[in-house]
Amino acid sequence: MQKSASYVLGHTDQELERLVTQARLIDPITRRFFLGAGLAPGMRVLDVGSGAGDVSFLLAELIGATGEVVGVDRSPIAILTANTRKASRALANVSFVEGDPAELQFERPFDAVAGRYVLMFQPDPAAMLRSLAAHLPPGGVLVFHEPDWNGSRSHPPVPTYDRCCQWLVQTLARSGADPHMGANLAVTMKIAGLPAASVHLESIASAGPDNAGLATFTADFARTLLPAILHLGIATAEEVGVDTLAERIRNEMIASTATIIGRAEIGAWVRIQA
């Protein structure tokens, strides 16, 4: 993820590991968005806010050995982690650069610019999109995957899950992030002066004792945000109970034969016009 003044998640070892776990759950959705946007073998792609490298590695699969991925992140710790993970994969067509992708200059243009969970942390996402579009020639593709936490819910109610999602939304919003960036993608692209966007939505759901991944995913996110939750007075450590949070959500879900539904995962993309 791309760091900014409102980036509340940090780049601790724990958070970078959470990103790897998140990727295992979310990558299939991101893959479908990228394929829908037209990413294909042989393309040169800029990965904005590359974090621990998961989106770059996904892009490398899509563009193949004849393509190239350049991941950019402002965090030196994230770049170090991504390079370490890259070495274990022997990917010759992936590189990582420390810096601001909206300000960096590159020797050649890209065929596509992509990012996941990046714009929600930008103070002016439309300005960032305008700068990123400058890296693309006519016909180039700009594609982003962002969340909208309005999608999270449970039925029948799972009170601990619903309360946890409320804590997360409040913490993100009060920290300066946009928890509804996914729903704002199309209008943000319009403000940036880009063509009309194609928009698609998916989500993740869990139900039953053998399908509780969303409970763990949500509790892990709460653990990352816990310092901010406490600092902002949104909930107490006792209310969150982070060490047992996933188990409590899972137990309530099973007891009421409920389905918990995750935030909306929204992808939007445009093709740059001449």
DRENDRENZA-511119 format. One record per atom (N, C-alpha, C, CB): residue in three letters; x, z, y. Coordinates in steps of 0.2 Angstrom, whole numbers, plus 2048, in hexadecimal, padded with zeros to 3 digits. Glycine has a CB too. Layout:
residues N
AlaXZY
...
end
This chain:
residues 274
Met8048007FA
Met800800800
Met804800806
Met7FB806800
Gln8027FD80B
Gln8057FD812
Gln804803816
Gln8037F7816
Lys80A806818
Lys80980C81C
Lys80880B823
Lys81081081B
Ser80480F826
Ser80380E82D
Ser802815830
Ser7FD80A82F
Ala800816837
Ala7FF81C83A
Ala7F9820836
Ala7FD81B841
Ser7F481D833
Ser7EF820830
Ser7F0820828
Ser7E981C832
Tyr7F681F826
Tyr7F781F81F
Tyr7F782681C
Tyr7FD81A81D
Val7F2828819
Val7F282F817
Val7F4831810
Val7EB832818
Leu7F682C80C
Leu7F782D805
Leu7FE82E804
Leu7F5826801
Gly80382C808
Gly80A82E807
Gly80D82A802
Gly80B835805
His81482B800
His8178277FB
His81B82C7F7
His81C8227FE
Thr8188327F5
Thr81B8367F0
Thr81C8337E9
Thr81783D7F0
Asp8208367E5
Asp8208347DE
Asp81A8347DB
Asp8258387DA
Gln81683A7DC
Gln80F83A7D9
Gln80B8357DC
Gln80C8417DB
Glu80B8337E2
Glu80682E7E5
Glu8088277E2
Glu80782E7EC
Leu80F8267E1
Leu81181F7DF
Leu80F81F7D7
Leu81981E7DF
Glu80F8247D4
Glu80D8247CD
Glu8058237CC
Glu80F82B7C9
Arg8028267D1
Arg7FA8257D1
Arg7F981D7D3
Arg7F78297D7
Leu7FD81A7D7
Leu7FC8137D8
Leu7FD80F7D2
Leu8018107DD
Val8018117CD
Val80280D7C7
Val7FC80E7C3
Val8098107C3
Thr7FA8157C2
Thr7F48167BE
Thr7EE8127C1
Thr7F281E7BE
Gln7ED8127C8
Gln7E880F7CB
Gln7E88077C9
Gln7E880F7D3
Ala7EE8047C9
Ala7EE7FD7C7
Ala7EC7FB7C1
Ala7F67FB7C8
Arg7ED8007BC
Arg7EA7FE7B5
Arg7E27FE7B5
Arg7EC8047B0
Leu7DF8027BA
Leu7D88017BA
Leu7D57FC7BE
Leu7D58087BC
Ile7D97FA7C4
Ile7D67F67C9
Ile7D97EF7C8
Ile7D87F97D0
Asp7DF7EE7C5
Asp7E27E77C5
Asp7DD7E27C2
Asp7E87E77C0
Pro7D97E37BD
Pro7D57DD7BB
Pro7D07DB7C0
Pro7D07E07B5
Ile7CE7DF7C5
Ile7C97DD7CA
Ile7CE7D97CF
Ile7C67E37CE
Thr7D37DC7D1
Thr7D87D87D6
Thr7DA7D17D3
Thr7DE7DC7D7
Arg7DB7D17CD
Arg7DD7CB7CA
Arg7D77C57CB
Arg7DE7CB7C2
Arg7D17C87CA
Arg7CB7C37CA
Arg7CA7C17D2
Arg7C57C67C8
Phe7CC7C57D6
Phe7CB7C47DD
Phe7D17BE7DF
Phe7CC7CA7E2
Phe7D77C07DD
Phe7DC7BB7DE
Phe7DB7B47DB
Phe7E37BE7DC
Leu7D97B47D5
Leu7D77AE7D2
Leu7D17AA7D6
Leu7D57AE7CA
Gly7CC7AE7D8
Gly7C77AB7DB
Gly7C97A87E2
Gly7C27B07DD
Ala7CF7AB7E5
Ala7D17A87EB
Ala7D57A27EA
Ala7D57AE7EE
Gly7D77A17E4
Gly7DB79A7E3
Gly7E279B7E2
Gly7DA7967E8
Leu7E57A27E1
Leu7EC7A37DF
Leu7ED79F7D8
Leu7ED7AA7DF
Ala7F379C7D8
Ala7F47987D2
Ala7FC7977D1
Ala7F17917D3
Pro7FE7957CB
Pro8057947CA
Pro8097907CF
Pro8067917C3
Gly80F7927D1
Gly81378F7D5
Gly8137917DC
Gly8117877D5
Met80E7957DE
Met80D7977E5
Met81279C7E7
Met80679A7E6
Arg81479C7EE
Arg8187A17F1
Arg8137A67F4
Arg81D79E7F5
Val8137AD7F2
Val80E7B27F5
Val8127B87F8
Val80A7B47EF
Leu80F7BA7FE
Leu8117C0801
Leu80C7C57FF
Leu8117BF809
Asp80F7CB7FC
Asp80B7D17FA
Asp80C7D6800
Asp80D7D37F3
Val8067D7804
Val8077DC809
Val8057E3807
Val8017D980F
Gly80A7E7809
Gly8097EE807
Gly80A7EF800
Gly8037F1809
Ser8107ED7FD
Ser8117EC7F6
Ser8127F37F2
Ser8177E87F4
Gly8137F87F5
Gly8137FF7F2
Gly8187FF7EC
Gly80C8017F0
Ala8158017E7
Ala8198027E0
Ala81A7FB7DD
Ala8168077DC
Gly8177F67DF
Gly8187EF7DD
Gly8137ED7D8
Gly81E7F07D9
Asp80D7F07D7
Asp8087EE7D2
Asp8057E87D4
Asp8037F37D1
Val8037E77DA
Val8007E07DC
Val8057DB7DC
Val7FD7E17E3
Ser80B7DC7DE
Ser8107D77DD
Ser8117D47D6
Ser8177D97E0
Phe8117D97D1
Phe8127D87CA
Phe80C7D47C7
Phe8137DE7C6
Leu8067D57CA
Leu8007D27C8
Leu8007CB7CB
Leu7FA7D57CB
Leu8037CA7D1
Leu8037C37D4
Leu8087BF7D0
Leu8057C47DB
Ala80E7C27CE
Ala8137BF7CA
Ala8107BC7C4
Ala8197C37C8
Glu80B7BF7C1
Glu8087BC7BB
Glu8047B67BD
Glu8047C17B7
Leu8017B67C2
Leu7FC7B17C4
Leu8007AB7C7
Leu7F87B37CA
Ile8067AC7CA
Ile8097A67CD
Ile80F7A37C8
Ile80C7A87D4
Gly8107A77C3
Gly8157A57BE
Gly81C7A47C0
Gly81379E7BC
Ala8207A27BC
Ala8277A17BD
Ala82979C7C2
Ala82B79F7B6
Thr8257987C4
Thr8277937C9
Thr8247957D0
Thr82378C7C7
Gly82179B7D0
Gly81F79D7D7
Gly8247A37D9
Gly8187A07D6
Glu8227A67DE
Glu8267AB7E1
Glu8217B17E5
Glu82B7A97E6
Val8237B77E4
Val81F7BC7E7
Val8247C07EB
Val81C7C17E2
Val8237C17F2
Val8267C67F6
Val8227CC7F8
Val8297C27FC
Gly8247D27F6
Gly8207D87F7
Gly8237DB7FD
Gly8207DC7F1
Val81F7DD802
Val8227E1808
Val81E7E7809
Val8217DC80E
Asp8227ED80A
Asp81F7F380C
Asp8247F7811
Asp81E7F7805
Arg8217FB815
Arg8257FF81A
Arg828805817
Arg82080181F
Ser826807811
Ser82980D80E
Ser82F80B80A
Ser82481080A
Pro83580E80B
Pro83B80D807
Pro83B810800
Pro84280F80B
Ile837815800
Ile8368187F9
Ile8328137F5
Ile83281F7FA
Ala82D8107F8
Ala82880C7F4
Ala82D8067F2
Ala82280A7F8
Ile8318037F6
Ile8357FD7F5
Ile83A7FF7EF
Ile8397FB7FB
Leu83D8057EF
Leu8418077EA
Leu83E8077E3
Leu84480E7EB
Thr83880A7E3
Thr83480B7DD
Thr8328047DA
Thr82D80F7DE
Ala8308007DF
Ala82E7F97DD
Ala8347F57DA
Ala82B7F57E3
Asn83A7F67DD
Asn83F7F27DA
Asn8427F57D3
Asn8457F37DF
Thr8417FC7D2
Thr8427FF7CC
Thr83E7FC7C7
Thr8428077CC
Arg8377FC7C8
Arg8337F97C3
Arg8347F27C2
Arg82B7FB7C6
Lys8357EE7C7
Lys8377E77C6
Lys83C7E67C1
Lys8387E47CD
Ala8427EA7C2
Ala8477E97BD
Ala8467EA7B6
Ala84D7EE7BF
Ser8417EE7B5
Ser83F7EF7AE
Ser83A7E97AB
Ser83B7F57AD
Arg8387E57B0
Arg8347DF7AE
Arg8387D97AE
Arg82E7DF7B3
Ala83E7D97B1
Ala8427D37B1
Ala83E7CD7B4
Ala8447D17AA
Leu83C7CE7BA
Leu8387C97BE
Leu83D7C67C3
Leu8327CC7C1
Ala83F7C07C2
Ala8437BD7C7
Ala8407BA7CD
Ala8477B77C3
Asn8397B97CC
Asn8367B67D2
Asn8327BB7D6
Asn8317B17CF
Val8347C27D6
Val8317C77DA
Val8367CA7DE
Val82D7CC7D6
Ser8357CB7E5
Ser83A7CF7E9
Ser8367D47ED
Ser83F7CA7ED
Phe8397D97F0
Phe8367DE7F4
Phe83A7DF7FA
Phe8357E47F0
Val8377DF800
Val83A7DF806
Val8377E580A
Val8397D980A
Glu83B7E980D
Glu8397EF811
Glu8377ED818
Glu83E7F5811
Gly8317EE81B
Gly8307EC822
Gly8287EB823
Gly8337E6824
Asp8267E9829
Asp81F7E882A
Asp81E7E0829
Asp81E7EA832
Pro81A7DE825
Pro8197D7823
Pro8167D4829
Pro8147D781D
Ala8127D782E
Ala80F7D4834
Ala8157D2839
Ala80A7D8837
Glu81B7D5838
Glu8207D483D
Glu8267D183A
Glu8227DB840
Leu8277D1834
Leu82D7CE831
Leu82C7C6831
Leu82D7D0829
Gln8327C3831
Gln8337BC831
Gln8357BA82B
Gln8377B9837
Phe8337B4828
Phe8357B2822
Phe8377AA822
Phe82F7B281C
Glu83C7A981E
Glu83F7A281E
Glu83A79C81D
Glu8457A1819
Arg83579E819
Arg831798817
Arg82A79B817
Arg832795810
Pro825797818
Pro81E79A818
Pro81C79B811
Pro81979481B
Phe81679F810
Phe8137A080A
Phe80D79C809
Phe8117A880A
Asp80B79B802
Asp805798800
Asp7FF79D801
Asp8067957F9
Ala8017A3800
Ala7FB7A8800
Ala7FE7AF803
Ala7F87A97F9
Val7FA7B3806
Val7FB7BA808
Val7F67BE804
Val7FB7BA810
Ala7F87C3801
Ala7F37C77FD
Ala7F57CF7FE
Ala7F47C67F6
Gly7F07D37FD
Gly7F17DA7FE
Gly7EB7DE7FB
Gly7F17DC805
Arg7EC7E47F9
Arg7E77E87F6
Arg7E87EF7F9
Arg7E87E97EE
Tyr7E27F27FC
Tyr7E27F87FF
Tyr7E77F9805
Tyr7E37FE7FA
Val7E77F4809
Val7EC7F480F
Val7E87F4815
Val7F07EE80E
Leu7E47F0816
Leu7E07EF81D
Leu7DD7F681F
Leu7DC7EA81D
Met7DA7FA81A
Met7D780081B
Met7DB80581F
Met7D4803815
Phe7E280481F
Phe7E6809822
Phe7E9806828
Phe7EC80B81D
Gln7E780082B
Gln7E97FE831
Gln7E57FF837
Gln7EA7F6830
Pro7E880183C
Pro7E4803842
Pro7E17FD845
Pro7E9806848
Asp7E47F7844
Asp7E17F1846
Asp7E17EB841
Asp7E47EE84D
Pro7DD7EC83C
Pro7DE7E7836
Pro7DD7E0838
Pro7D97E8831
Ala7D97DE83D
Ala7D87D783F
Ala7DF7D4842
Ala7D37D6845
Ala7E27D9846
Ala7E97D6849
Ala7EE7D5843
Ala7EB7DC84E
Met7ED7DA83E
Met7F27D9839
Met7F17D2835
Met7F27DE834
Leu7EA7D0834
Leu7E87CA831
Leu7EB7C4835
Leu7E17CA830
Arg7EA7C483B
Arg7EC7BF840
Arg7F47BE83F
Arg7EB7C0847
Ser7F87C383F
Ser7FF7C383E
Ser8017C0837
Ser8027C983F
Leu7FD7C2832
Leu7FF7C082B
Leu7FD7B982A
Leu7FB7C4826
Ala7F77B782D
Ala7F57B082C
Ala7FB7AB82F
Ala7EF7AE830
Ala7FF7AD834
Ala8047A9836
Ala80A7A7831
Ala8087AD83C
His80A7AB82C
His80E7A9826
His80C7A4822
His8107B0822
Leu8067A1823
Leu80279C81F
Leu802796822
Leu7FC79F81C
Pro80379081F
Pro80278A821
Pro7FA788820
Pro80678481E
Pro7F8782823
Pro7F1780822
Pro7F077F81A
Pro7EF77A825
Gly7EA782818
Gly7E9782811
Gly7EB78880D
Gly7ED77C80E
Gly7EF78C810
Gly7F179380D
Gly7EC79880D
Gly7F7796812
Val7EC79C808
Val7E77A1806
Val7E97A8809
Val7E57A17FF
Leu7E47AC80C
Leu7E57B380D
Leu7E07B680A
Leu7E47B4815
Val7E27BB805
Val7DD7BF801
Val7DE7C6801
Val7DD7BC7FA
Phe7D97CA802
Phe7DA7D2802
Phe7D57D57FE
Phe7DA7D4809
His7D77DA7FA
His7D27DF7F6
His7D27E57F9
His7D57DF7EF
Glu7CC7E87FC
Glu7CB7EE7FF
Glu7C57F27FC
Glu7CB7ED807
Pro7C57F87FD
Pro7BF7FC7FA
Pro7BA7FD7FF
Pro7C28037F8
Asp7B47FF7FD
Asp7AE801801
Asp7AB8077FD
Asp7A97FC803
Trp7AD80D800
Trp7AB8137FC
Trp7A38157FC
Trp7AE8197FF
Asn79F811800
Asn798811800
Asn7968107F9
Asn79580C805
Gly79A80C7F5
Gly79780A7EE
Gly7978107E9
Gly79B8057EC
Ser79B8157EB
Ser79C81B7E6
Ser79581F7E5
Ser7A281F7E7
Arg7938207DF
Arg78D8247DE
Arg78D8267D6
Arg7878207E0
Ser78782A7D5
Ser78682C7CE
Ser77F82C7CC
Ser78A8327CC
His77D82B7C6
His77682B7C4
His77682C7BC
His7728247C6
Pro7728317BA
Pro76F8377BF
Pro77583A7C2
Pro76C83C7BA
Pro77483E7C7
Pro7798417CB
Pro77E8457C8
Pro7768467D1
Val7858447CA
Val78A8487C7
Val78D84B7CE
Val7908437C4
Pro78B8517CF
Pro78C8547D6
Pro7948547D7
Pro78985B7D6
Thr7988567D3
Thr79F8577D4
Thr7A28507D6
Thr7A385A7CE
Tyr7A084B7D3
Tyr7A28447D4
Tyr7A08427DB
Tyr7A083F7CF
Asp79A8437DC
Asp7978417E3
Asp79A8457E9
Asp78F8427E3
Arg79B84B7E8
Arg79E84F7ED
Arg7A584D7EE
Arg79E8577EB
Cys7A984C7E9
Cys7B084A7E9
Cys7B18437ED
Cys7B38497E2
Cys7AC83E7EC
Cys7AC8387EF
Cys7AB8397F7
Cys7A78337EC
Gln7A783E7F8
Gln7A583F7FF
Gln7AC842803
Gln7A0844800
Trp7AF8477FF
Trp7B584A802
Trp7BA844803
Trp7B884F7FD
Leu7BB83F7FF
Leu7C083A7FF
Leu7BE835805
Leu7C08367F9
Val7B8834806
Val7B682F80C
Val7B7833812
Val7AE82E80B
Gln7B5839813
Gln7B683D819
Gln7BD83E81B
Gln7B3844818
Thr7C283F816
Thr7C9840817
Thr7CC839819
Thr7CC842811
Leu7CA834816
Leu7CD82D818
Leu7CB82B81F
Leu7CA828813
Ala7C482C821
Ala7C282B827
Ala7C582F82D
Ala7BA82B827
Arg7C583582B
Arg7C883A831
Arg7D0839831
Arg7C684182F
Ser7D383682C
Ser7DA83582D
Ser7DC82E830
Ser7DD835826
Gly7D682A832
Gly7D7824835
Gly7D781E831
Gly7DE824838
Ala7D581F82B
Ala7D5819826
Ala7CD817826
Ala7D781B81F
Asp7CC811824
Asp7C580E823
Asp7C380E81C
Asp7C5807827
Pro7BF81381A
Pro7BD813813
Pro7B880E811
Pro7BA81A811
His7B680A816
His7B1804815
His7B47FE817
His7AB805819
Met7BB7FD816
Met7BE7F7818
Met7BC7F1814
Met7C67F8817
Gly7BA7F280E
Gly7B87EC80A
Gly7B27E980D
Gly7B67EF803
Ala7AD7ED80F
Ala7A77EA812
Ala7A87E7819
Ala7A27EF813
Asn7AE7E981C
Asn7B07E6822
Asn7B47E0822
Asn7B37EC826
Leu7B67DE81C
Leu7BB7D981B
Leu7B97D281F
Leu7BD7D7814
Ala7B37D081D
Ala7B17CA820
Ala7B17CA828
Ala7AA7C881D
Val7AE7CF82B
Val7AE7CF832
Val7B57D0835
Val7A97D5834
Thr7B97D4831
Thr7C07D5834
Thr7C47CE834
Thr7C47DA830
Met7C27CA82F
Met7C67C382F
Met7C37BF834
Met7C47C0828
Lys7BC7BF836
Lys7B97BC83B
Lys7BD7BE842
Lys7B27BC83B
Ile7BD7C4843
Ile7C07C7849
Ile7C77C484A
Ile7C07CE849
Ala7CB7C3844
Ala7D27C1844
Ala7D27B9845
Ala7D57C283D
Gly7CC7B6846
Gly7CC7AF847
Gly7CD7AB841
Gly7D27AD84C
Leu7CC7AD83B
Leu7CD7AA835
Leu7C67A6833
Leu7CF7AF830
Pro7C67A282E
Pro7C079E82C
Pro7BC7A3829
Pro7C2799827
Ala7B57A1827
Ala7B17A6824
Ala7B37A781D
Ala7AA7A2823
Ala7B37AE81B
Ala7B67B0815
Ala7B17B080F
Ala7B87B7816
Ser7B47AF809
Ser7B07B0803
Ser7B17B7801
Ser7B37AB7FD
Val7AC7BA7FF
Val7AC7C17FE
Val7A97C37F7
Val7A87C5803
His7AC7C77F3
His7AA7C97EC
His7AA7D07EB
His7AD7C57E7
Leu7A67D37E7
Leu7A67DA7E6
Leu7A57DC7DF
Leu79F7DD7EA
Glu7A97E17DD
Glu7A97E37D6
Glu7A97EB7D7
Glu7AF7E17D1
Ser7A97EE7D1
Ser7A97F67D1
Ser7AB7F87CA
Ser7A37F97D3
Ile7AC7FE7C9
Ile7AE8027C3
Ile7A98077C2
Ile7B58047C3
Ala7A78087BB
Ala7A280D7BA
Ala7A58107B3
Ala79B80A7B9
Ser7A38177B3
Ser7A481B7AD
Ser79E81E7AA
Ser7AA8207AE
Ala79E81F7A3
Ala7988227A0
Ala79A824799
Ala79181E7A0
Gly79982A797
Gly79A82C790
Gly7A182F790
Gly79982778C
Pro7A283378A
Pro7A8837789
Pro7AE832788
Pro7A883B783
Asp7AE82C786
Asp7B3828785
Asp7B582378B
Asp7B282477F
Asn7B1824790
Asn7B281F796
Asn7B282379C
Asn7AD81A796
Ala7B782779D
Ala7B782C7A3
Ala7BD82A7A8
Ala7B88337A1
Gly7BF8247A8
Gly7C58227AC
Gly7C48237B3
Gly7C781B7AA
Leu7BE8227B5
Leu7BC8227BC
Leu7BC82A7BF
Leu7B581F7BE
Ala7BB82E7BA
Ala7BB8357BC
Ala7C38377BD
Ala7B883A7B6
Thr7C78357B9
Thr7CE8367BA
Thr7D18337C0
Thr7D28347B4
Phe7CF82D7C1
Phe7D18297C7
Phe7CF82C7CE
Phe7CE8227C7
Thr7C982F7CE
Thr7C68327D4
Thr7CA8387D5
Thr7BF8337D4
Ala7CB83C7D0
Ala7CE8437D1
Ala7D58427D3
Ala7CE8477CA
Asp7D983D7D0
Asp7E083B7D2
Asp7E083A7D9
Asp7E38367CE
Phe7DB8367DC
Phe7DB8347E3
Phe7DA83B7E7
Phe7D682F7E5
Ala7D683F7E5
Ala7D58457E8
Ala7DB84A7E8
Ala7CF8497E5
Arg7DF8497E3
Arg7E584D7E3
Arg7EA84B7E8
Arg7E984D7DC
Thr7EA8447E9
Thr7EF8417EE
Thr7EC8437F5
Thr7EF8397ED
Leu7E68437F6
Leu7E38457FD
Leu7E284C7FE
Leu7DD8417FE
Leu7E48507F9
Leu7E28577FA
Leu7E585B800
Leu7E585B7F4
Pro7EC859802
Pro7EE85C808
Pro7EA85B80E
Pro7F685A809
Ala7E885480E
Ala7E4852814
Ala7DD855814
Ala7E484B815
Ile7DA85680E
Ile7D485980D
Ile7D4860810
Ile7D2859806
Leu7D986480E
Leu7DA86B810
Leu7DB86B817
Leu7DF86E80C
His7E086781A
His7E2867821
His7DC866825
His7E7862822
Leu7D8861823
Leu7D285F828
Leu7CC864827
Leu7D0858826
Gly7CC868822
Gly7C786D821
Gly7C186A81E
Gly7C5870827
Ile7C286581A
Ile7BC861817
Ile7BA865811
Ile7BE85A815
Ala7BF86880D
Ala7BD86C807
Ala7C3871806
Ala7BC868801
Thr7C1877803
Thr7C787B801
Thr7CA8797FA
Thr7C4883801
Ala7D087C7F9
Ala7D387B7F3
Ala7CF87D7ED
Ala7DA87F7F2
Glu7CB8837EE
Glu7C78857E8
Glu7C18817E7
Glu7C488C7EA
Glu7BE87E7ED
Glu7B88797EC
Glu7BB8737E8
Glu7B58777F3
Val7C18707EA
Val7C386A7E7
Val7C586C7DF
Val7C98677EA
Gly7C98717DE
Gly7CB8737D7
Gly7CE86D7D4
Gly7C58757D3
Val7D386A7D7
Val7D68647D5
Val7D98647CE
Val7DC8627DA
Asp7DB8697CB
Asp7DE8697C5
Asp7D88687BF
Asp7E28707C3
Thr7D286A7C1
Thr7CD8697BC
Thr7C88647BE
Thr7C98707BB
Leu7C98617C4
Leu7C485C7C7
Leu7C28577C2
Leu7C78597CD
Ala7C68537BF
Ala7C584E7BB
Ala7C18507B5
Ala7CB84A7B8
Glu7C28567B2
Glu7BF8597AC
Glu7B885B7AE
Glu7C385F7AA
Arg7B785E7B4
Arg7B08607B6
Arg7AC85A7B8
Arg7B18647BD
Ile7AF8547BB
Ile7AB84E7BC
Ile7A984B7B5
Ile7AF8497C0
Arg7AD84B7B0
Arg7AC8487AA
Arg7A784C7A6
Arg7B28487A5
Asn7A78537A6
Asn7A28577A3
Asn79B8567A5
Asn7A585E7A3
Glu79B8567AC
Glu7948557AF
Glu79184E7AD
Glu7958567B7
Met7968497AD
Met7938437AC
Met7918427A5
Met79983E7AD
Ile7948457A0
Ile792845799
Ile78C84A798
Ile798848794
Ala78B84F79B
Ala78685479B
Ala77F85179D
Ala78785A79E
Ser77F84D7A2
Ser7798497A5
Ser7788427A2
Ser77984A7AC
Thr77D84079E
Thr77D83979C
Thr77D8347A2
Thr777837797
Ala7818367A6
Ala7818327AD
Ala78682D7AD
Ala7828377B2
Thr7858287B1
Thr78A8237B3
Thr78D8247BA
Thr78781C7B3
Ile7938257BA
Ile7978257C1
Ile79981E7C3
Ile79C82B7C1
Ile79881C7C9
Ile79A8167CC
Ile79F8177D1
Ile7938127CE
Gly7A48137D1
Gly7A98137D6
Gly7A88107DC
Gly7B08117D3
Arg7AC8107E1
Arg7AC80D7E7
Arg7AB8057E6
Arg7B280E7EC
Ala7A88027EA
Ala7A87FA7EA
Ala7AF7F87EB
Ala7A37F77EF
Glu7B17F37E7
Glu7B87F07E7
Glu7B67E97EA
Glu7BC7EF7E0
Ile7B87E77F0
Ile7B67E17F3
Ile7BC7DC7F5
Ile7B27E27FA
Gly7BC7D67F3
Gly7C17D17F4
Gly7BE7CC7F9
Gly7C47CE7EE
Ala7C37CA7FE
Ala7C17C5802
Ala7C77C0804
Ala7BE7C8809
Trp7C57BA804
Trp7CB7B5805
Trp7C97AF80A
Trp7CD7B37FE
Val7CE7AD80D
Val7CD7A7811
Val7D27A2810
Val7CC7A9819
Arg7D179C811
Arg7D6796811
Arg7D7794818
Arg7D479080D
Ile7DE79481A
Ile7E0793821
Ile7DE78B823
Ile7E7795822
Gln7DB78A828
Gln7DA78382A
Gln7DF78082F
Gln7D378382D
Ala7DF77A82F
Ala7E4777834
Ala7E277883B
Ala7E576F832
end
